[in-house]
């Protein structure tokens, strides 16, 4: 049975409220969708030699939480990894020409996201806030990619316009 008009009106009001809040904040991410057809990768390790992403789509962020990394010393030396948690409006995300995800969010786990001069990989992509058969938000956890991780794929040139100059030259921010 289709939802009644009041329910649809309430859902549209929620989407409109998120849109207004996003316009006030002005936060955006550049979303690179993984291109399965144009990619060749190792069958087990999911790395190069040539992985490809579609050109970026600008997606409004409703809420973003940026976590700077603490100093991490491992076998390779000092390695800093920032994390970002973003909440997106479901309506805005899929009106930006993205295909609908499966209910578990596995369709976007190979995507890349540019935010605040860094490139991030998608760790979790979870549609949230279900009302009737409609989702209201998408919750995403992102982890920063190191230059070496992008170099393995041979696609660093595609992401270069979205990186800070200090990151490209190897400097510390």
N, C-alpha and C positions, 0 to 999 in steps of 0.2 A: 504494500500500500504506500503510495507516495506521501511525503510529509505535507502537512497542511500549510496554509499561507502564513500563519503566525510563526510557525517554526522557521520557515524560509526567511521571513522578515527579520527574526531574531538573529539568524546566522549572518545575513547580509549586514545587519547593524554591527555585529561583532567584527566582521571584515572591514567595515567602514571605520570603526573606532581604531583598529590596528593601523589602518592606512593613515589616519590623521596623526596618530602618535608617531609613526615612522616619518612622516613629512616634517614634524616638529624636530625630531632628532637628526634626521638626515644621514643615517648610517646605511651603507651599501656594501655588498660583496660582489666580486666578479667570479662567476661560477663557470668552470670548465667541465663540460660533460665528457665522459670517457667515450671514445669512438672505437667500439669493438671491431667493426668491420675493417678499419684502416690500421689496426694494431697487430703487431706480431710480438709475442712475449714468450718467456720460458714457461712451459706447461705447469711446473710445480711452484717456482719462486715468484711468479708474477712480476718479473723485471724485464727490461729491454729485450732485444736490441732496439725495437722501435715501437713505442707505445704512442698513441695519438689521442688528442683531445679536440673537441669541436671548439670554435672560437668562443670567447667568453660571453656570458649573458649577465647583465647587471641585475641583481636581485636585491630588493629592499630588505633590511634587517629590522625586525621589530625590537629585539633586545639582544645585545652582545656583551659577553663577559670575557675580557682578555686577561689571561694569567701569564705573567712573565715567569720564565723558568729560573729556578735556582741554579747555582753552578753545579754542573754534573761532571765529575771526573770519571772516565772509564778508560779502557785499554787504548782508545784512540786519542786520549787527551781531553781537553775541555770541550764539552759539547752542550750547547744550550738549545732547549726545545721549548717553545712557547705553545700554549694551548688556548683555544678559543671555544667558547660555548655560545652558539647563536640560536635565537628563536626567530623563525620566519613565519609570515602569514602563509598558510596553505594556499589561499586564493591568489595572493600576489606571486608566489613561487610558480604556480602552474599557469598563470596568465603571462608568464615571461617565456613562453614557448617550450617549457620543460615538459617531458612526458610524465604522466601519472606514475607514481612508484607502486611497487607491490606493497601490501600492508605491512611488511616487515622492514622495508627500507633498503633492501639489498641492491636495488638498481643503481644507487648513487655512491656506493662504497669505493669505487675506483675514481671518482671525480676529484678535481682539484679546485681549491678556492683561494682567490687572492683577496687579502684583507690587510690593511694598514702596512703595506709595503712588504708583505711576506706571503709565501705560498704555503698552503696547508692541505693535508690530505684529510678525507672524511673518515672518521672513526665510527660514528654512529649517525644514522639518519632515521629519525623516528617520527612519523605522523602522530600528533597528540590532540587531545581535546575533542573527542568524537561526540557530535550531536546528531542523532538519528544516523544517517549514513554519510555525514559530512565531517571532515576533519577541520579544525580551526587553525592549528599551528603545526610547525615542524620543528623538532628539537635536533640540533646537530652539534656533535663534538668534533673539533678539528685539532689536528696536531701539525705543527710546523715541519716542513720538509727541509732537510739540509741540502746545500748545493750539490753534494756528491750523490744524493738520492735522485735529484733531477738530472744530473749528468749521465747516470746509468741509462736513462731512457733516451738520451739524445734529443730531448725536447726543451732544453733550457731556453733556447731562443724564443719559444712561444710565450714563456712566462717572464722574460726579461723586462718588458715594459711595466710590469706590475711589482717589481722588486725595488727596494731602496738602493740607492747608489752605493752605499757602504756595504750592502750585502753582495753586490756584484763584484766589487773590487776586493772583497775579502776582509774589509775593515770591521771593526767592532762598533756596534751601535750603542 
